[in-house]
Amino acid sequence: MAGRHFAHGWRHTYATSLVRRGVDIHVVQRLMGHSNIATTSRYLHLSDADLIDAVDRAFPES
């Protein structure tokens, strides 16, 4: 990968990847060591496609 990488950026990627895989945000909060859920939510970089996928997983077609 080109460019510079920093640990903080990896934390953002880690949090986003966990949520994309269906891990509850409160679990991610604990793993990240955040006392406030708002801090965790700022780490997430979710697209509209991620949101649609989450709804589709929650309400699968019969």
PQR file of N, CA, C, O and H, with PARSE charges and radii, in Angstrom:
ATOM      1  N   MET A   1       0.837  -1.188   0.000 -0.4000 1.5000
ATOM      2  CA  MET A   1       0.000   0.000   0.000 -0.0000 2.0000
ATOM      3  C   MET A   1       0.879   1.247   0.000  0.5500 1.7000
ATOM      4  O   MET A   1       1.875   1.333   0.718 -0.5500 1.4000
ATOM      5  N   ALA A   2       0.492   2.176  -0.800 -0.4000 1.5000
ATOM      6  CA  ALA A   2       1.234   3.427  -0.883 -0.0000 2.0000
ATOM      7  C   ALA A   2       0.789   4.371   0.226  0.5500 1.7000
ATOM      8  O   ALA A   2      -0.305   4.237   0.775 -0.5500 1.4000
ATOM      9  H   ALA A   2      -0.317   2.107  -1.383  0.4000 1.0000
ATOM     10  N   GLY A   3       1.644   5.314   0.540 -0.4000 1.5000
ATOM     11  CA  GLY A   3       1.289   6.321   1.529 -0.0000 2.0000
ATOM     12  C   GLY A   3       1.709   5.936   2.930  0.5500 1.7000
ATOM     13  O   GLY A   3       2.239   4.852   3.174 -0.5500 1.4000
ATOM     14  H   GLY A   3       2.532   5.423   0.094  0.4000 1.0000
ATOM     15  N   ARG A   4       1.455   6.854   3.837 -0.4000 1.5000
ATOM     16  CA  ARG A   4       1.823   6.641   5.228 -0.0000 2.0000
ATOM     17  C   ARG A   4       0.630   6.090   5.996  0.5500 1.7000
ATOM     18  O   ARG A   4      -0.520   6.419   5.707 -0.5500 1.4000
ATOM     19  H   ARG A   4       1.024   7.734   3.638  0.4000 1.0000
ATOM     20  N   HIS A   5       0.921   5.256   6.966 -0.4000 1.5000
ATOM     21  CA  HIS A   5      -0.124   4.645   7.775 -0.0000 2.0000
ATOM     22  C   HIS A   5       0.139   4.953   9.240  0.5500 1.7000
ATOM     23  O   HIS A   5       1.282   4.945   9.697 -0.5500 1.4000
ATOM     24  H   HIS A   5       1.856   4.989   7.201  0.4000 1.0000
ATOM     25  N   PHE A   6      -0.918   5.219   9.954 -0.4000 1.5000
ATOM     26  CA  PHE A   6      -0.811   5.538  11.365 -0.0000 2.0000
ATOM     27  C   PHE A   6      -1.765   4.650  12.158  0.5500 1.7000
ATOM     28  O   PHE A   6      -2.808   4.239  11.649 -0.5500 1.4000
ATOM     29  H   PHE A   6      -1.846   5.225   9.582  0.4000 1.0000
ATOM     30  N   ALA A   7      -1.408   4.359  13.398 -0.4000 1.5000
ATOM     31  CA  ALA A   7      -2.220   3.484  14.245 -0.0000 2.0000
ATOM     32  C   ALA A   7      -3.650   3.998  14.379  0.5500 1.7000
ATOM     33  O   ALA A   7      -4.588   3.202  14.410 -0.5500 1.4000
ATOM     34  H   ALA A   7      -0.561   4.693  13.812  0.4000 1.0000
ATOM     35  N   HIS A   8      -3.828   5.293  14.459 -0.4000 1.5000
ATOM     36  CA  HIS A   8      -5.168   5.846  14.622 -0.0000 2.0000
ATOM     37  C   HIS A   8      -6.066   5.489  13.431  0.5500 1.7000
ATOM     38  O   HIS A   8      -7.242   5.169  13.606 -0.5500 1.4000
ATOM     39  H   HIS A   8      -3.066   5.940  14.435  0.4000 1.0000
ATOM     40  N   GLY A   9      -5.516   5.546  12.253 -0.4000 1.5000
ATOM     41  CA  GLY A   9      -6.274   5.168  11.053 -0.0000 2.0000
ATOM     42  C   GLY A   9      -6.670   3.705  11.065  0.5500 1.7000
ATOM     43  O   GLY A   9      -7.755   3.347  10.606 -0.5500 1.4000
ATOM     44  H   GLY A   9      -4.561   5.806  12.111  0.4000 1.0000
ATOM     45  N   TRP A  10      -5.795   2.858  11.589 -0.4000 1.5000
ATOM     46  CA  TRP A  10      -6.112   1.429  11.692 -0.0000 2.0000
ATOM     47  C   TRP A  10      -7.253   1.217  12.672  0.5500 1.7000
ATOM     48  O   TRP A  10      -8.054   0.302  12.481 -0.5500 1.4000
ATOM     49  H   TRP A  10      -4.914   3.149  11.961  0.4000 1.0000
ATOM     50  N   ARG A  11      -7.354   2.031  13.716 -0.4000 1.5000
ATOM     51  CA  ARG A  11      -8.464   1.922  14.670 -0.0000 2.0000
ATOM     52  C   ARG A  11      -9.793   2.215  13.967  0.5500 1.7000
ATOM     53  O   ARG A  11     -10.791   1.539  14.217 -0.5500 1.4000
ATOM     54  H   ARG A  11      -6.704   2.774  13.872  0.4000 1.0000
ATOM     55  N   HIS A  12      -9.806   3.222  13.087 -0.4000 1.5000
ATOM     56  CA  HIS A  12     -11.013   3.536  12.321 -0.0000 2.0000
ATOM     57  C   HIS A  12     -11.401   2.344  11.438  0.5500 1.7000
ATOM     58  O   HIS A  12     -12.569   1.960  11.379 -0.5500 1.4000
ATOM     59  H   HIS A  12      -8.996   3.771  12.884  0.4000 1.0000
ATOM     60  N   THR A  13     -10.424   1.776  10.765 -0.4000 1.5000
ATOM     61  CA  THR A  13     -10.673   0.633   9.891 -0.0000 2.0000
ATOM     62  C   THR A  13     -11.183  -0.557  10.688  0.5500 1.7000
ATOM     63  O   THR A  13     -12.113  -1.241  10.259 -0.5500 1.4000
ATOM     64  H   THR A  13      -9.475   2.088  10.812  0.4000 1.0000
ATOM     65  N   TYR A  14     -10.586  -0.805  11.836 -0.4000 1.5000
ATOM     66  CA  TYR A  14     -10.978  -1.910  12.709 -0.0000 2.0000
ATOM     67  C   TYR A  14     -12.433  -1.758  13.142  0.5500 1.7000
ATOM     68  O   TYR A  14     -13.218  -2.699  13.023 -0.5500 1.4000
ATOM     69  H   TYR A  14      -9.831  -0.249  12.184  0.4000 1.0000
ATOM     70  N   ALA A  15     -12.792  -0.585  13.640 -0.4000 1.5000
ATOM     71  CA  ALA A  15     -14.164  -0.342  14.107 -0.0000 2.0000
ATOM     72  C   ALA A  15     -15.171  -0.498  12.969  0.5500 1.7000
ATOM     73  O   ALA A  15     -16.202  -1.149  13.137 -0.5500 1.4000
ATOM     74  H   ALA A  15     -12.155   0.179  13.736  0.4000 1.0000
ATOM     75  N   THR A  16     -14.881   0.089  11.832 -0.4000 1.5000
ATOM     76  CA  THR A  16     -15.783   0.013  10.686 -0.0000 2.0000
ATOM     77  C   THR A  16     -15.937  -1.430  10.212  0.5500 1.7000
ATOM     78  O   THR A  16     -17.045  -1.869   9.906 -0.5500 1.4000
ATOM     79  H   THR A  16     -14.043   0.618  11.696  0.4000 1.0000
ATOM     80  N   SER A  17     -14.832  -2.165  10.152 -0.4000 1.5000
ATOM     81  CA  SER A  17     -14.876  -3.563   9.705 -0.0000 2.0000
ATOM     82  C   SER A  17     -15.717  -4.421  10.641  0.5500 1.7000
ATOM     83  O   SER A  17     -16.469  -5.283  10.185 -0.5500 1.4000
ATOM     84  H   SER A  17     -13.932  -1.809  10.401  0.4000 1.0000
ATOM     85  N   LEU A  18     -15.597  -4.194  11.936 -0.4000 1.5000
ATOM     86  CA  LEU A  18     -16.396  -4.961  12.890 -0.0000 2.0000
ATOM     87  C   LEU A  18     -17.886  -4.711  12.692  0.5500 1.7000
ATOM     88  O   LEU A  18     -18.675  -5.655  12.670 -0.5500 1.4000
ATOM     89  H   LEU A  18     -14.986  -3.495  12.306  0.4000 1.0000
ATOM     90  N   VAL A  19     -18.272  -3.456  12.549 -0.4000 1.5000
ATOM     91  CA  VAL A  19     -19.690  -3.128  12.370 -0.0000 2.0000
ATOM     92  C   VAL A  19     -20.195  -3.698  11.051  0.5500 1.7000
ATOM     93  O   VAL A  19     -21.313  -4.208  10.990 -0.5500 1.4000
ATOM     94  H   VAL A  19     -17.631  -2.689  12.567  0.4000 1.0000
ATOM     95  N   ARG A  20     -19.395  -3.619  10.000 -0.4000 1.5000
ATOM     96  CA  ARG A  20     -19.797  -4.189   8.704 -0.0000 2.0000
ATOM     97  C   ARG A  20     -20.011  -5.689   8.783  0.5500 1.7000
ATOM     98  O   ARG A  20     -20.790  -6.247   8.010 -0.5500 1.4000
ATOM     99  H   ARG A  20     -18.487  -3.205  10.049  0.4000 1.0000
ATOM    100  N   ARG A  21     -19.332  -6.341   9.703 -0.4000 1.5000
ATOM    101  CA  ARG A  21     -19.475  -7.791   9.876 -0.0000 2.0000
ATOM    102  C   ARG A  21     -20.578  -8.147  10.860  0.5500 1.7000
ATOM    103  O   ARG A  21     -20.757  -9.316  11.202 -0.5500 1.4000
ATOM    104  H   ARG A  21     -18.700  -5.888  10.331  0.4000 1.0000
ATOM    105  N   GLY A  22     -21.318  -7.140  11.316 -0.4000 1.5000
ATOM    106  CA  GLY A  22     -22.478  -7.399  12.146 -0.0000 2.0000
ATOM    107  C   GLY A  22     -22.247  -7.328  13.646  0.5500 1.7000
ATOM    108  O   GLY A  22     -23.140  -7.673  14.420 -0.5500 1.4000
ATOM    109  H   GLY A  22     -21.173  -6.190  11.038  0.4000 1.0000
ATOM    110  N   VAL A  23     -21.064  -6.888  14.076 -0.4000 1.5000
ATOM    111  CA  VAL A  23     -20.793  -6.765  15.499 -0.0000 2.0000
ATOM    112  C   VAL A  23     -21.558  -5.554  16.038  0.5500 1.7000
ATOM    113  O   VAL A  23     -21.516  -4.476  15.446 -0.5500 1.4000
ATOM    114  H   VAL A  23     -20.339  -6.608  13.447  0.4000 1.0000
ATOM    115  N   ASP A  24     -22.244  -5.731  17.143 -0.4000 1.5000
ATOM    116  CA  ASP A  24     -23.013  -4.654  17.764 -0.0000 2.0000
ATOM    117  C   ASP A  24     -22.090  -3.492  18.138  0.5500 1.7000
ATOM    118  O   ASP A  24     -20.977  -3.705  18.618 -0.5500 1.4000
ATOM    119  H   ASP A  24     -22.278  -6.607  17.624  0.4000 1.0000
ATOM    120  N   ILE A  25     -22.557  -2.276  17.917 -0.4000 1.5000
ATOM    121  CA  ILE A  25     -21.742  -1.089  18.171 -0.0000 2.0000
ATOM    122  C   ILE A  25     -21.329  -0.984  19.649  0.5500 1.7000
ATOM    123  O   ILE A  25     -20.282  -0.416  19.958 -0.5500 1.4000
ATOM    124  H   ILE A  25     -23.461  -2.103  17.527  0.4000 1.0000
ATOM    125  N   HIS A  26     -22.137  -1.523  20.547 -0.4000 1.5000
ATOM    126  CA  HIS A  26     -21.777  -1.483  21.967 -0.0000 2.0000
ATOM    127  C   HIS A  26     -20.595  -2.410  22.263  0.5500 1.7000
ATOM    128  O   HIS A  26     -19.780  -2.127  23.141 -0.5500 1.4000
ATOM    129  H   HIS A  26     -22.988  -1.986  20.296  0.4000 1.0000
ATOM    130  N   VAL A  27     -20.512  -3.505  21.533 -0.4000 1.5000
ATOM    131  CA  VAL A  27     -19.353  -4.392  21.657 -0.0000 2.0000
ATOM    132  C   VAL A  27     -18.116  -3.680  21.111  0.5500 1.7000
ATOM    133  O   VAL A  27     -17.048  -3.724  21.722 -0.5500 1.4000
ATOM    134  H   VAL A  27     -21.174  -3.734  20.820  0.4000 1.0000
ATOM    135  N   VAL A  28     -18.263  -3.032  19.969 -0.4000 1.5000
ATOM    136  CA  VAL A  28     -17.152  -2.274  19.381 -0.0000 2.0000
ATOM    137  C   VAL A  28     -16.702  -1.186  20.357  0.5500 1.7000
ATOM    138  O   VAL A  28     -15.504  -0.967  20.540 -0.5500 1.4000
ATOM    139  H   VAL A  28     -19.131  -2.996  19.473  0.4000 1.0000
ATOM    140  N   GLN A  29     -17.652  -0.515  20.975 -0.4000 1.5000
ATOM    141  CA  GLN A  29     -17.335   0.525  21.960 -0.0000 2.0000
ATOM    142  C   GLN A  29     -16.419  -0.033  23.049  0.5500 1.7000
ATOM    143  O   GLN A  29     -15.403   0.575  23.387 -0.5500 1.4000
ATOM    144  H   GLN A  29     -18.625  -0.693  20.827  0.4000 1.0000
ATOM    145  N   ARG A  30     -16.781  -1.181  23.589 -0.4000 1.5000
ATOM    146  CA  ARG A  30     -15.974  -1.790  24.656 -0.0000 2.0000
ATOM    147  C   ARG A  30     -14.601  -2.197  24.145  0.5500 1.7000
ATOM    148  O   ARG A  30     -13.595  -1.993  24.825 -0.5500 1.4000
ATOM    149  H   ARG A  30     -17.606  -1.675  23.315  0.4000 1.0000
ATOM    150  N   LEU A  31     -14.557  -2.778  22.940 -0.4000 1.5000
ATOM    151  CA  LEU A  31     -13.272  -3.188  22.376 -0.0000 2.0000
ATOM    152  C   LEU A  31     -12.349  -1.999  22.143  0.5500 1.7000
ATOM    153  O   LEU A  31     -11.133  -2.108  22.301 -0.5500 1.4000
ATOM    154  H   LEU A  31     -15.374  -2.944  22.388  0.4000 1.0000
ATOM    155  N   MET A  32     -12.931  -0.868  21.769 -0.4000 1.5000
ATOM    156  CA  MET A  32     -12.147   0.336  21.500 -0.0000 2.0000
ATOM    157  C   MET A  32     -11.766   1.071  22.782  0.5500 1.7000
ATOM    158  O   MET A  32     -10.889   1.934  22.772 -0.5500 1.4000
ATOM    159  H   MET A  32     -13.918  -0.780  21.641  0.4000 1.0000
ATOM    160  N   GLY A  33     -12.426   0.726  23.876 -0.4000 1.5000
ATOM    161  CA  GLY A  33     -12.126   1.386  25.141 -0.0000 2.0000
ATOM    162  C   GLY A  33     -12.765   2.748  25.295  0.5500 1.7000
ATOM    163  O   GLY A  33     -12.280   3.588  26.054 -0.5500 1.4000
ATOM    164  H   GLY A  33     -13.139   0.025  23.884  0.4000 1.0000
ATOM    165  N   HIS A  34     -13.859   2.970  24.571 -0.4000 1.5000
ATOM    166  CA  HIS A  34     -14.554   4.257  24.640 -0.0000 2.0000
ATOM    167  C   HIS A  34     -15.590   4.238  25.765  0.5500 1.7000
ATOM    168  O   HIS A  34     -16.309   3.254  25.938 -0.5500 1.4000
ATOM    169  H   HIS A  34     -14.252   2.287  23.954  0.4000 1.0000
ATOM    170  N   SER A  35     -15.659   5.315  26.517 -0.4000 1.5000
ATOM    171  CA  SER A  35     -16.679   5.403  27.566 -0.0000 2.0000
ATOM    172  C   SER A  35     -17.987   5.956  27.012  0.5500 1.7000
ATOM    173  O   SER A  35     -19.036   5.801  27.637 -0.5500 1.4000
ATOM    174  H   SER A  35     -15.074   6.114  26.377  0.4000 1.0000
ATOM    175  N   ASN A  36     -17.938   6.594  25.850 -0.4000 1.5000
ATOM    176  CA  ASN A  36     -19.116   7.224  25.261 -0.0000 2.0000
ATOM    177  C   ASN A  36     -19.353   6.652  23.866  0.5500 1.7000
ATOM    178  O   ASN A  36     -18.435   6.608  23.047 -0.5500 1.4000
ATOM    179  H   ASN A  36     -17.086   6.719  25.342  0.4000 1.0000
ATOM    180  N   ILE A  37     -20.571   6.219  23.598 -0.4000 1.5000
ATOM    181  CA  ILE A  37     -20.917   5.632  22.295 -0.0000 2.0000
ATOM    182  C   ILE A  37     -20.741   6.644  21.161  0.5500 1.7000
ATOM    183  O   ILE A  37     -20.487   6.258  20.020 -0.5500 1.4000
ATOM    184  H   ILE A  37     -21.317   6.255  24.263  0.4000 1.0000
ATOM    185  N   ALA A  38     -20.874   7.935  21.469 -0.4000 1.5000
ATOM    186  CA  ALA A  38     -20.694   8.976  20.444 -0.0000 2.0000
ATOM    187  C   ALA A  38     -19.271   8.965  19.903  0.5500 1.7000
ATOM    188  O   ALA A  38     -19.053   9.223  18.719 -0.5500 1.4000
ATOM    189  H   ALA A  38     -21.081   8.249  22.396  0.4000 1.0000
ATOM    190  N   THR A  39     -18.315   8.673  20.753 -0.4000 1.5000
ATOM    191  CA  THR A  39     -16.921   8.586  20.302 -0.0000 2.0000
ATOM    192  C   THR A  39     -16.774   7.440  19.317  0.5500 1.7000
ATOM    193  O   THR A  39     -16.129   7.589  18.279 -0.5500 1.4000
ATOM    194  H   THR A  39     -18.492   8.463  21.714  0.4000 1.0000
ATOM    195  N   THR A  40     -17.362   6.306  19.633 -0.4000 1.5000
ATOM    196  CA  THR A  40     -17.288   5.144  18.749 -0.0000 2.0000
ATOM    197  C   THR A  40     -17.927   5.451  17.403  0.5500 1.7000
ATOM    198  O   THR A  40     -17.393   5.075  16.360 -0.5500 1.4000
ATOM    199  H   THR A  40     -17.886   6.185  20.476  0.4000 1.0000
ATOM    200  N   SER A  41     -19.063   6.129  17.422 -0.4000 1.5000
ATOM    201  CA  SER A  41     -19.767   6.412  16.165 -0.0000 2.0000
ATOM    202  C   SER A  41     -18.933   7.298  15.247  0.5500 1.7000
ATOM    203  O   SER A  41     -19.055   7.211  14.026 -0.5500 1.4000
ATOM    204  H   SER A  41     -19.497   6.434  18.270  0.4000 1.0000
ATOM    205  N   ARG A  42     -18.092   8.146  15.820 -0.4000 1.5000
ATOM    206  CA  ARG A  42     -17.227   8.999  14.984 -0.0000 2.0000
ATOM    207  C   ARG A  42     -16.139   8.186  14.287  0.5500 1.7000
ATOM    208  O   ARG A  42     -15.574   8.634  13.290 -0.5500 1.4000
ATOM    209  H   ARG A  42     -17.993   8.218  16.813  0.4000 1.0000
ATOM    210  N   TYR A  43     -15.844   7.005  14.802 -0.4000 1.5000
ATOM    211  CA  TYR A  43     -14.838   6.138  14.190 -0.0000 2.0000
ATOM    212  C   TYR A  43     -15.373   5.408  12.971  0.5500 1.7000
ATOM    213  O   TYR A  43     -14.595   4.921  12.150 -0.5500 1.4000
ATOM    214  H   TYR A  43     -16.303   6.641  15.612  0.4000 1.0000
ATOM    215  N   LEU A  44     -16.680   5.325  12.844 -0.4000 1.5000
ATOM    216  CA  LEU A  44     -17.284   4.531  11.784 -0.0000 2.0000
ATOM    217  C   LEU A  44     -17.379   5.313  10.488  0.5500 1.7000
ATOM    218  O   LEU A  44     -17.777   6.478  10.471 -0.5500 1.4000
ATOM    219  H   LEU A  44     -17.312   5.721  13.511  0.4000 1.0000
ATOM    220  N   HIS A  45     -17.013   4.666   9.425 -0.4000 1.5000
ATOM    221  CA  HIS A  45     -17.078   5.267   8.090 -0.0000 2.0000
ATOM    222  C   HIS A  45     -17.957   4.373   7.222  0.5500 1.7000
ATOM    223  O   HIS A  45     -17.475   3.634   6.363 -0.5500 1.4000
ATOM    224  H   HIS A  45     -16.689   3.720   9.438  0.4000 1.0000
ATOM    225  N   LEU A  46     -19.258   4.463   7.471 -0.4000 1.5000
ATOM    226  CA  LEU A  46     -20.210   3.609   6.779 -0.0000 2.0000
ATOM    227  C   LEU A  46     -20.840   4.342   5.604  0.5500 1.7000
ATOM    228  O   LEU A  46     -21.157   5.529   5.689 -0.5500 1.4000
ATOM    229  H   LEU A  46     -19.650   5.063   8.168  0.4000 1.0000
ATOM    230  N   SER A  47     -21.012   3.623   4.519 -0.4000 1.5000
ATOM    231  CA  SER A  47     -21.635   4.184   3.323 -0.0000 2.0000
ATOM    232  C   SER A  47     -23.124   3.858   3.328  0.5500 1.7000
ATOM    233  O   SER A  47     -23.601   3.096   4.170 -0.5500 1.4000
ATOM    234  H   SER A  47     -20.755   2.659   4.450  0.4000 1.0000
ATOM    235  N   ASP A  48     -23.849   4.440   2.386 -0.4000 1.5000
ATOM    236  CA  ASP A  48     -25.260   4.110   2.231 -0.0000 2.0000
ATOM    237  C   ASP A  48     -25.425   2.614   1.939  0.5500 1.7000
ATOM    238  O   ASP A  48     -26.382   1.992   2.401 -0.5500 1.4000
ATOM    239  H   ASP A  48     -23.462   5.059   1.703  0.4000 1.0000
ATOM    240  N   ALA A  49     -24.500   2.045   1.180 -0.4000 1.5000
ATOM    241  CA  ALA A  49     -24.555   0.611   0.870 -0.0000 2.0000
ATOM    242  C   ALA A  49     -24.424  -0.225   2.146  0.5500 1.7000
ATOM    243  O   ALA A  49     -25.063  -1.270   2.273 -0.5500 1.4000
ATOM    244  H   ALA A  49     -23.723   2.550   0.805  0.4000 1.0000
ATOM    245  N   ASP A  50     -23.596   0.235   3.090 -0.4000 1.5000
ATOM    246  CA  ASP A  50     -23.470  -0.472   4.371 -0.0000 2.0000
ATOM    247  C   ASP A  50     -24.789  -0.459   5.122  0.5500 1.7000
ATOM    248  O   ASP A  50     -25.173  -1.464   5.720 -0.5500 1.4000
ATOM    249  H   ASP A  50     -23.077   1.084   2.987  0.4000 1.0000
ATOM    250  N   LEU A  51     -25.482   0.665   5.097 -0.4000 1.5000
ATOM    251  CA  LEU A  51     -26.759   0.784   5.791 -0.0000 2.0000
ATOM    252  C   LEU A  51     -27.821  -0.104   5.149  0.5500 1.7000
ATOM    253  O   LEU A  51     -28.592  -0.757   5.852 -0.5500 1.4000
ATOM    254  H   LEU A  51     -25.170   1.481   4.611  0.4000 1.0000
ATOM    255  N   ILE A  52     -27.863  -0.132   3.827 -0.4000 1.5000
ATOM    256  CA  ILE A  52     -28.810  -0.982   3.111 -0.0000 2.0000
ATOM    257  C   ILE A  52     -28.527  -2.451   3.417  0.5500 1.7000
ATOM    258  O   ILE A  52     -29.452  -3.233   3.637 -0.5500 1.4000
ATOM    259  H   ILE A  52     -27.236   0.399   3.255  0.4000 1.0000
ATOM    260  N   ASP A  53     -27.252  -2.823   3.430 -0.4000 1.5000
ATOM    261  CA  ASP A  53     -26.876  -4.205   3.736 -0.0000 2.0000
ATOM    262  C   ASP A  53     -27.311  -4.586   5.155  0.5500 1.7000
ATOM    263  O   ASP A  53     -27.774  -5.706   5.373 -0.5500 1.4000
ATOM    264  H   ASP A  53     -26.501  -2.188   3.251  0.4000 1.0000
ATOM    265  N   ALA A  54     -27.173  -3.682   6.110 -0.4000 1.5000
ATOM    266  CA  ALA A  54     -27.586  -3.964   7.490 -0.0000 2.0000
ATOM    267  C   ALA A  54     -29.088  -4.201   7.587  0.5500 1.7000
ATOM    268  O   ALA A  54     -29.533  -5.096   8.306 -0.5500 1.4000
ATOM    269  H   ALA A  54     -26.797  -2.772   5.933  0.4000 1.0000
ATOM    270  N   VAL A  55     -29.869  -3.405   6.866 -0.4000 1.5000
ATOM    271  CA  VAL A  55     -31.317  -3.589   6.870 -0.0000 2.0000
ATOM    272  C   VAL A  55     -31.674  -4.919   6.194  0.5500 1.7000
ATOM    273  O   VAL A  55     -32.550  -5.642   6.671 -0.5500 1.4000
ATOM    274  H   VAL A  55     -29.508  -2.678   6.281  0.4000 1.0000
ATOM    275  N   ASP A  56     -30.999  -5.240   5.089 -0.4000 1.5000
ATOM    276  CA  ASP A  56     -31.268  -6.498   4.397 -0.0000 2.0000
ATOM    277  C   ASP A  56     -30.935  -7.702   5.283  0.5500 1.7000
ATOM    278  O   ASP A  56     -31.636  -8.713   5.235 -0.5500 1.4000
ATOM    279  H   ASP A  56     -30.287  -4.653   4.702  0.4000 1.0000
ATOM    280  N   ARG A  57     -29.874  -7.606   6.090 -0.4000 1.5000
ATOM    281  CA  ARG A  57     -29.542  -8.702   7.003 -0.0000 2.0000
ATOM    282  C   ARG A  57     -30.553  -8.818   8.132  0.5500 1.7000
ATOM    283  O   ARG A  57     -30.859  -9.922   8.584 -0.5500 1.4000
ATOM    284  H   ARG A  57     -29.305  -6.785   6.129  0.4000 1.0000
ATOM    285  N   ALA A  58     -31.072  -7.680   8.591 -0.4000 1.5000
ATOM    286  CA  ALA A  58     -32.045  -7.691   9.678 -0.0000 2.0000
ATOM    287  C   ALA A  58     -33.407  -8.192   9.219  0.5500 1.7000
ATOM    288  O   ALA A  58     -34.139  -8.813   9.990 -0.5500 1.4000
ATOM    289  H   ALA A  58     -30.823  -6.784   8.224  0.4000 1.0000
ATOM    290  N   PHE A  59     -33.746  -7.921   7.959 -0.4000 1.5000
ATOM    291  CA  PHE A  59     -35.043  -8.305   7.409 -0.0000 2.0000
ATOM    292  C   PHE A  59     -34.860  -9.043   6.092  0.5500 1.7000
ATOM    293  O   PHE A  59     -35.172  -8.500   5.032 -0.5500 1.4000
ATOM    294  H   PHE A  59     -33.151  -7.416   7.333  0.4000 1.0000
ATOM    295  N   PRO A  60     -34.356 -10.279   6.144 -0.5600 1.5000
ATOM    296  CA  PRO A  60     -34.129 -11.024   4.901  0.2800 2.0000
ATOM    297  C   PRO A  60     -35.454 -11.344   4.207  0.5500 1.7000
ATOM    298  O   PRO A  60     -36.496 -11.484   4.848 -0.5500 1.4000
ATOM    299  N   GLU A  61     -35.382 -11.452   2.904 -0.4000 1.5000
ATOM    300  CA  GLU A  61     -36.588 -11.806   2.139 -0.0000 2.0000
ATOM    301  C   GLU A  61     -36.945 -13.255   2.417  0.5500 1.7000
ATOM    302  O   GLU A  61     -36.069 -14.091   2.643 -0.5500 1.4000
ATOM    303  H   GLU A  61     -34.536 -11.338   2.384  0.4000 1.0000
ATOM    304  N   SER A  62     -38.225 -13.542   2.399 -0.4000 1.5000
ATOM    305  CA  SER A  62     -38.695 -14.911   2.662 -0.0000 2.0000
ATOM    306  C   SER A  62     -38.461 -15.810   1.490  0.5500 1.7000
ATOM    307  O   SER A  62     -38.797 -16.993   1.542 -0.5500 1.4000
ATOM    308  H   SER A  62     -38.936 -12.863   2.215  0.4000 1.0000
TER
END
